[in-house]
Amino acid sequence: MRIRVLGCSGGIGAGARTTALLVDNDVLIDAGTGIGDLALEDIDSIRHVFLTHAHLDHVAGLPMLADRIFEENVDTPLTVYAREETLRAVQDHLFNGIIWPDFAKLPSPEKPMLRYRVCGPGDTISIGHRDFYAIDVMHSVPSLGYTVQNSDGVFAVSGDTKTNETLWPVLNACDDLRVLIIEVSFPDEMQELAGIAGHYTPRTLTDDLKRLDHDPEIWLTGMKPGEEARIFEQVVAAAPDKNIQMLSIGTVLTV
Ligand SMILES: [Zn+2]
């Protein structure tokens, strides 16, 4: 299994793209602005999108992706998986016929180019030889993390979250957790805002990392542009014994 980082930033700015991870060549986890850099043939092979939540930095590229799939008039439509609240938000506020066409009814309601599938906490969706398992996490809107497992191991993505009781037991139950991609949006100095916005800071993240029984590669994501170096420094200082790195566009992880 190959995970290619298309975007991992918490905002825009030169060189920054928001969250999108390409799993092998056909599945996206989140559809932020990072998908805009993909070659057309790479876009055309995407058939599944797992959303962590409805915030714009995680869905901004989805309307354009659906439009491309529609134009190509492919045999297999694009399927979007997310919890019910997220799907409702995407339908009501993006594909509502005003902001963008409702591709779940086009070219016809019987054979649309866009499909929605509810995937709630505890659900597993199998695609090819990969099992996508949804985990409840704690953000300012209903959100999910995911583990993705194949015969070689597991990688996990936290989605946007602050400290929570649900992610860590799931990670500890994984036999072969190889890679953990976890958000940490703000530096410690911005703890109050992070708490309100539902994000980790280096202090709250490293406190929670003590609950992790395994020793996977840990990759930090979702940092606010301009704060990356400070956040990384604070995380490493608070957890010097962990294998922690900073995600960047173009990083390819193999599990
Ligand atoms: Zn968010």
Residues whose N, C-alpha, C, O or C-beta is under 5 A from the ligand:
A	BS01	ZN	H55 D160
